């Protein structure tokens, strides 16, 4: 499945960061990063890898949120939100309670 929006975001925000440097931040080859940018493979879903890429590109907080959203696969939630939930298990019960009460 091609995801050009993620690659287009990278291309418009990486400024002077080389594809090799971005690949190093991700932990992959330059060729694989090229495939990610061109939508030939799915965007990374691992929060830590996305965070490393975002920091390498020196994204602002707002840009990071957009970056995570663009990496998200269809019918999934952004990796930063997953990480928040994993780090705060009580949040899951709060969300369920809110849903049960019709607050969502």
RAQUI-V314145 format. One record per backbone hydrogen bond with DSSP energy under -1.0 kcal/mol. NH is the residue of the N-H (numbers start at 1). CO is the residue of the C=O. If there is no record, write none. Layout:
BEGIN
NH,CO + NH,CO
END
This chain:
BEGIN
7,3 + 8,4 + 9,5 + 10,6 + 11,7 + 12,8 + 13,9 + 14,10 + 17,14 + 22,18 + 23,19 + 24,20 + 25,21 + 26,22 + 27,23 + 28,23 + 33,29 + 34,30 + 35,31 + 36,32 + 37,33 + 38,34 + 39,36 + 40,35 + 41,35 + 50,46 + 51,47 + 52,48 + 53,49 + 54,50 + 55,51 + 56,52 + 57,53 + 59,54 + 64,60 + 65,61 + 66,62 + 67,63 + 68,64 + 69,65 + 70,66 + 71,67 + 76,73 + 82,78 + 83,79 + 84,80 + 85,81 + 86,82 + 87,83 + 91,88 + 94,90 + 95,91 + 96,92 + 97,93 + 98,94 + 99,95 + 100,96 + 101,97 + 102,99 + 103,98
END
